[in-house]
Amino acid sequence: MVFDPSHRESASRRDYAIGFLCASGSWGGLEMNVLKLALWLKERGWKVLMYGKKGAKLFENAEAGGISVRHLNSTFKYGDLVNAQRLARYVKQDNVQRLIINYGKDLFLAVLAKRFSSRFFKLLMQQHLHVGGAKKDLFHTWEYRHLDAWIAPLPMFADRLKLNTRLDPGKIHIIPFGLELDRFTTFRQEKSAARRKLDLPEDAVIAGIVGRLDVKKGQDVLIRAAHLVHEAGCPLHLLIVGDRTANDPEGYAGSLQRLTEKTGLKPFVHFRPHQPDVERVYAAMDIFVLASHSETYGMVTIEAMASRRPVIGTAEGGTVQIIEDGVNGLLAPPQHDRKLAEAILKLVSDSNLAEKLALQAESDAISRYSHLRQVELMESLFAELG
């Protein structure tokens, strides 16, 4: 079910609070999306609270943004019971009548809290990751029965959920993750200025990739594809932006450096750390590449589209429902160096096609992925839950 934001009046009463439960101690795309939605709801007048582990960067950033945080830190052997009782008490004190969870592993804790609170709140699951395999056993069926809504970012995930679980299909709603589009549209930076700031050659053709340095993100695939592009006579440059994965400080990042030397591409490959002003990164590119083996959603794809850049994505996961091959971007099979190289050469050799795809990508990003649309659809869902 896709919501039309037609219940704004009742949703705007703001007579209860919104809570987010997220036990993650990491700081990546998932946690950033949780924080952004919480801050956007706060900006629209909702009282927003966050529940989770003390010391997590997500909660430090939430507090810095003016969001109240409640910590669930029991280390007792049966800590879920203790934390669930504590969470049930908090939500009643805070008048949280809509609790949003973001990890499957938080579901059991939330279900216990819902029962301990005498079903005081409506429980919503916002999907960020793939739901692997069938979950039709008695335990998962019991868990899912306590959900009041499941929010899938794309239709394909709603379809998989219906196939692999016994969740009531009427509880599944499609709400895409949104983006503050003005950063990438209204305030778009000029290419030459962006390249000077990032110390990149101003007259080169540059394909770029954004994301942590991780084997699943496919930076090695892009480097090997660039080698094939060079063999075809095009001196392509690469911009690879992202930090090393925390638990793999040298392994994969080091292998990428060695690969650039082995392929003779070292002068053409430009590694840069994570950039807080990521809009500058897209402005510096001629082509954006998503080379991940599979992405549930891929916010970087939406950012590149909003930046009016021709996009090449992996024909796997949620990307196939964001990018329509030949319409608003190109698709290449995952981990396929030659097909990726062919797609790059296609855009480099046909500037009219590249411009056409970029313009359509920008239009689709504006119409489908505004953060205001996401928040309005969430508010409509809050109201629909009664």
Secondary structure, DSSP 8 states (H G I E B T S, - for coil): -B--S--HHHHTT--SEEEEE------SHHHHHHHHHHHHHHHTT-EEEEEE-TT-HHHHHHHHTT-EEEE----STTHHHHHHHHHHHHHHHHTEEEEEE--GGGHHHHHHHHHHTTS-SEEEEE--S---S-B-SHHHHHHHHT-SEEEESSHHHHHHHHHHB---GGGEEE----B-GGGTTTT---HHHHHHHTT--TTS-EEEEES-B-GGGTHHHHHHHHHHHHHTT---EEEEE--B-TT-SSHHHHHHHHHHHHTT-GGGEEEE---SSHHHHHHH-SEEE---S--SS-HHHHHHHHTT--EEEESSGGGGGT--BTTTBEEE-TT-HHHHHHHHHHHHH-HHHHHHHHHHHHHHHHHH-BHHHHHHHHHHHHHHT-
